[in-house]
Amino acid sequence: MNFKWWPIRRFVQLSAVVLIASPLMGLNIFRGNLAGGELFGFSLIDPLAFLQATVASRIFVAPFLGAALVVAAFYFLLGGRTFCAWVCPVGLITELNDRLRRSLATGERRLPLSASRWSLVVVIVVSFLAGVPLFEIISPIGMTTRALMFRDWLTLLMLVSICAVEVAIARRVWCRSLCPLGGFYSLLGRFSPLRIHFSEQLCTHCGECTRICPHEEVLLPSLDHDCSHIYSGDCTRCCDCIDICPTKALSVHVIYK
């Protein structure tokens, strides 16, 4: 049996969308949004939202720290930017939008992955200076969540704009290079024990993995320098490279050191 990761990932992505929209169905499974809410009665807060609220208000709320650390630890163990490929509704939409871009053969420009870390710095600094959690106001993730929860479809205009820019100008520009939340989780992912393992003995250098990878820069350093795993924090653990590899040179491993 030729096992594939993509059906599982797509199921998790769609389940996250249903979970966010569950209040519309009269269910009390999830309340709030991805920045902060309750899942089965347990408080969960996005670590970046907590950090912004803390620097903006200059008030430290200890109970919120515990909820934020739970989320941070979860994504640290799974690889940081796993959130981007497996949970984020914007990631799902821009991923599907990228198929349209490929069919049109447009938007081939790429912004550097490091730009998301600079975006993170800007968000924290502006939140501190302005006294408001900047990203929670302008975030397309929050806007998409509000659209799903309250049917406020006008909030999707920003997401539509992002998709249009990505089709016409630059590939996955938001998720790759502009999202500060992705930049935050990439810092956790750099030290995560869950990695994509690379076997040089099985690799035929066909290039299929770098072609399919949304962040192909994360693969090249490891493939070019005989590294046994993908060590970049920008790896989303989407596992598309594993699915497409004809010789099974890539796999999911836990690094113990």
N, C-alpha and C positions, 0 to 999 in steps of 0.2 A: 504493500500500500504506500503510495506517494503522499506523505503527510504535508499539508499546507497550513501556514499560519494565517493567511489572509481571511478565510471565512470566520475564524475565531475573532480576529481583530475587528472585522466589520460588525460582527454580532455585538461585541463590547461597545463599539462606537454608537450603534443604533440603540443599544440598551441605555447608554448615557443620555441620549436625546429623549427617550421615553421617560427616564427617571426625572429629568428636568421638567418635562411637561406633565408629569403624573398628577399634580394638583388639579389640572384641568379635567382629569378623569375622576375626580373625587377621591383620590388615594392620598393617604398621609404618610407615604414611605419617605418622601423627601420634601423638605421645606427650605426655602431660601434660594440661593444660586451657587455657582461654582466658586464665588469669592468667599462665601460664608453661608452655612446653612446647617440643617440637621438631617442626618440619615439614620432612620430607625431610632430616632430620639437622641443620637449621639451628635454633639456639636463638632463641626469640622470647619476650619477656616484656612483659606489659601494663605500660605506663608508670606507671599508678596503683599497681599491685601493687608495682613496684619502689620507688616513692616511699614507700609505706606501710612496706615492709620496711626501707628505709633509716632512716626516722625512728624506727621502733619499736626497731630493734636498735642504732642509732647506729653502724652499720658500713657503709662504702661499698665496694661490690664493683664494680670497674671493668668487668669483662667483662659483667656483667649490665646495666650502663649502656648499653653498645653495643647489646645486644639490644633494650633498651627504646627507644632512640633510633630504631632501624630501624622498629619498630612505630609510634612517634609520627610519624615522617616520612611513613610510608605513609598514615596516616589524616589527617595534615595536608594532604597533596596531594589526597586524595579528599574532604575536607570535614569531618573531625572526627567528627561524629555519624553519618557514614556507617556506622560500626560498628553503631549502634543499629538501623538500618533494613535492613542488608544481611547482617549476620553474627550478631548476638546471638540466641541461641535463646529468651531471655525476650521479646525484642522480637517475634519471630515468634508466640509463643503469645499474648501480650497483644494483638497486632494482630488475630489471629483471634478472640480473646475480645471485642474491641470490636465485631465484627459482631453478636454475640449481644446486647450492650448496646444497640446501635442498634435491633435488631429488637424489643426489649422497651421501648424508649423510656425507659430509666432511666439513672441515673448521669451526669447532665448537669453536675454541678459540675466546676469546674476549679481546680486549685491553680496558683499562678504558676510559670512556667518557671524563674525565678531561684532557686527553692527548691533546685534541684539543685546550684547553686554553694554554697549554705550547707551542704547535705548533704556536699559535698566537703570544706569547711572542717572540719566536725565530725569526719569520718573521719580526716583528717590529724592534728588536735589530739588526739583520743582515742588514735590509734595511737601518737603520741609519748608521751603521758602513761601509757598502760597498758603500753606495750612490746610490743604485739601488733598485727599488721595487721588492724584491725577489719573492714574490708569483706570481706576474704577469708574471714572466719569466717561472716559473716551474709549474704553475697551470694547472692541467688536465682540469679544467673548461675552461680556456682560449684556451687550445689546441683543445678541442672538438669544441669550438665555431669557431676557425679558420678552422677546418676541414669542418664544416657545411657551412661556408661562402665562403671559397676559394677552397674547394675540395682538401685540403692539407692532404691527408689521412695518411701520415707518422706521423703526429702529434698525431695520435690515438694510437701509440705504447705504450705510457705511460698508457693510459686508459686500453688497453688490458692487460698490466702487472698488473695493479691494480685488474682487474677482475680475473686474474689467481691466484694471491695471495689470494684473498678472497675465491675463490673456494677451494684452496688447504690448506690454513692455518687458516685464521681468518675471521669471519663473518663481512661484511660491514666495514672493517678496515679503509678505507679511510673516508667515511662519518661519521662514529661513532667517530673516535679517532685521525685522522691525519689532516683533513682539517682545516686550520686556519680560513677560512671563516665561517665554521660551529661553531668554537669556538667563533668567534666574535658575530655572531647572537645569540648564546646561552646566552650571557650576556644581550642582549636586551630582549630575550624571558623570562628571569627570572622575569621581571617586567611587562610583557605584560598583558593587561586587558582581552585578549581572551584566555580562558583556556578550557581544557577538564574537565568537571564536573563529579564527582563520587558520586553515590547514594549507600550508604552502605545497605539501606533497600532492594534495588533491587538486590544487588550482591549475587551470590550463590557460589563465590570463585571457579569457574570452571577452572580458569587459562587460558582461551582462549585468553584474552587480552594480557597477558604477553608473551604468545607463539607467537603471531603474531607481537608484537611490535618490531621494529628494534632496539630500545633503551629501552629494558625492564626495565632497572634500573630507568627510569623516573616514571614508574608506581608503583613499589613496595613500595617506602616510603609513598606515599599517601594511598595506599590500606592497608598497615600495620599499619598506625597511624591514621586511622579514619579522614582523611582530605577530605574536600568536593570538592577539585579540584586538578589537577595535577600541582604542582608548579615548577617543574624542568624546567630550561631554555633550556634543551636539548630536550624537547618535540617538535617534528616537526609538530604537528597538522595534521598528515597524515590522522587521523580519522579511521585507520584500526581497532583500538580497538573498536570504536563505531559500525562499520559495523559488527564485528564478535560477539559482546556481545549478547547472546541469551535472556537476560532479559532486555536489554536496560538500564543498570545501568550507562552507560557512554553517555555523550552528550556534545555539544559545548555550552559554556556559556560565557557571558561577566561579568567580575568581576569589580565592581564599586569602590572598596575601595583598 
